[in-house]
């Protein structure tokens, strides 16, 4: 049986990286109710590279932003690459001080490229509403976190996302063992049964294209469009 875990930040909120004041979100609005206060976003994503405010020296191996983005330095990147894990990529990020002066340490955003599919129906997650024009979907929360993973929808990656919770990183047992053995700091490795329920009672994750590149998003739609 394939055992799955998720990563949680082992850092205090005040120790998390914040976004620089000039960070911007690229937004495409849905044409439904154009100009109305209830008009929602069709696509919405931070413009890269991400620019974050943080300390001159890292406090943990895995650094987290207030939006739960994960950042690592070159030594951690090298170790994860050497281990041969799939489903992750690393994009350079810009780090600066509280006065937004560049800091001379290289930081990378850990981007998950693996796909774990839609949460299994037995988790209790269901579509609550869906925009007829842009497809923006709101999902109800789970009633059984232990059943979130659907092995039949998983692409086999070591690091992956489960929809509709793209802000969380899911990992295989092999990755969990590697991270524990390596003594990496800044992370908690938790079993699926401990996955937290949404404070808002559900999830509004945006669009697949907000989280994956165009090619990966297209492949996901080929196999899972009816469930998203």
Secondary structure as UniProt FT lines:
FT   STRAND          4..9
FT   HELIX           13..15
FT   STRAND          17..19
FT   TURN            21..22
FT   STRAND          25..29
FT   TURN            32..35
FT   TURN            37..38
FT   STRAND          41..46
FT   STRAND          51..53
FT   STRAND          63..65
FT   TURN            66..67
FT   STRAND          70..72
FT   HELIX           74..82
FT   TURN            83..84
FT   STRAND          88..96
FT   TURN            98..99
FT   STRAND          107..112
FT   STRAND          115..118
FT   HELIX           121..123
FT   STRAND          127..130
FT   TURN            132..134
FT   STRAND          137..140
FT   HELIX           145..147
FT   HELIX           151..153
FT   STRAND          159..163
FT   TURN            166..167
FT   STRAND          170..172
FT   HELIX           173..182
FT   STRAND          187..191
FT   HELIX           192..194
FT   TURN            199..200
FT   STRAND          202..203
FT   HELIX           208..210
FT   HELIX           214..224
FT   HELIX           225..227
//
